[in-house]
Amino acid sequence: MTADPAVRIGAELEQIGAETERLGEREWSVRLPSAKRGALAALVSVRERTVTVRAFVLRGPDRNHEDVYRRLLGKNLSTAHWRFALDDDGDVFLVADAAIAGLDADGLDGLLGALCAVVDETYESVVRMGFDVPQGTEFRPPPGG
C-alpha cells in the first residue's frame, strides 16, 4: 500500500466506482445521486491527516432564514460525521472530516453514502420552509441535478 494518502484515496474512489473528476493533486469532484435534490457534487480534499468532503446543498433561503438554519443546526446533533455549514451568502453546505488512518474504501463509500442520506432526509423540508413552493406541489429534483 502506498504511503501517499492522496494516491490511496484516489485509488479508493476508483475502487468504489465513484464518478470523479480530478481537480488537483489532492482534490476530486465526486458526483453523487440524491433522490430529493438530484445529482450532488462533493469536493473530496486530502490533507496531511484528514480527508475533508464538502458538498453544496442549496442556496441561502429566500424566507424563514432562522427556521431553516435552526432545522439544519438541529440536524447536526444527529449526524455522525456530517455537519451543516453556511458561507458568507447564507448558502448551505454539508461538511465532513475523516481521519485518513483507518479510512478504507468501505469507510469512504459509507461516508459518501451518508452524505446522500442526510441530503435526502432534509432537502425537501428546508426547501419548502425557505422558498416559495406552492402548497400541493409535488416535489421533484431539478433536471440533471
N, C-alpha and C positions, 0 to 999 in steps of 0.2 A: 504494500500500500504506500502511496506517495506521501511525503511529509508536507507538501504544499497543500494547505486547506482549500485554496481556490480550485486547484486541479481536482481534488477529491469531491468537492461539492458539485463541480461541473459534471463529473462522471456520475454522481448520484442522481442529478437531474436527468441525465440521459438514461440512466438505468430505470427510472420510474416512468419514462416515456413522456416527460413534461414537454409541452410545446414552448420552446425557449428561443430567445434571440440574445446573442452575446452582445453586451453593451460596452464592455471593457474587460480588462484582465481579471477583475474580481466582481463583475456585476452581470446579471442576466435579467431580462424581462421574461416573465413566465405568464402565459395566457391560461386562465383557469375558467372552468364552467361555473355558472351560478344560475340556478333555476329562476330566481326572482329578479336579479339585476341584469342578467345576460353576461356576456364574456367579461372577465375581470382580469386586469393586468396587475401583476405583482412584481416589484423590484426586489431581487434577491442580491444582497451585498455581503461579501465575505470580508470580515475584519480579521484582526490578529487572532482573537479567541472566540468570536461570535459570528453568527450569521444573522443579519437583520433582514426581515421581509417587511415590505411596506406596500400597501395597496390603496389606491384612491377608491372611495366608496360612493360619495355623492358630493355635489357642490353644496355650499352653505345654504341652509333653508331660507325660503322667502318669508316665512312667518313662524310663529311659535318657537323661536330660537331656543329659549330657555327650556321648554318642554322637550324638544328634540335632544338637546345636549344632556339634559338630566337623564333621559332614557338611555342614551349611549353610555354615559358615565356609570349608571347603574349596571349596565351590561358588563362593564369592565370587571365587576366583582365576581361574575360567574363564568368567565372565560379563563381557561388555564394559561394560555400563552399570549393571547391576543388582547390588545387594548386599543380603544378608540382614541384618536387624537385629532386636533384641529390645526390647520395652518392659519396664517395671518388673515386670510379672506373668509375664514369660518368653514372652509371645505373640510369634509370628514375623511379620515384615513383610518385604516387598521394597521397596526404595527406589532411586530413580534421580534424578540431577540432570543436566540437559542445558542447554547454553548456548542462549539464545534466538537469538542471532546465528547465522544459517545453519540454524536448525531450521525446515524447511518441513513441509507436510502429509505427504509421504512419510516424512520422518525421524520425525515424531511417530507415524505409523502403525507404522513399524518398531520404535520404542521400546515401544509398547503390545503389539505382536505378540511381541516378545522377552520381555516380562513373562509372557505366556501360556505361552510355550515353557519358560521357567525353572520356572514352577509345574508344568507337566505333566511335566517331567524329574525333579522332586524330590518332589512331594507324596506319592505313594503310598508311597515308600520311607521317608520320615520319619514318616508316619502309622503304618505297620506297626512301625517302630522305637520310636516314642514312646507308642503307645497299645495297649491290649489288643484286637487284631484276631485272631480265631481263625484258625489255620492252615487253608489250603484255602478260605478265604472269598474269593469273587470280590469284587474291589474296585470299588465304584461310588460316584460322587459323590453327595452328599446331594441329594434332590429340590429343585429350584429354586435350588440352589447355596447 
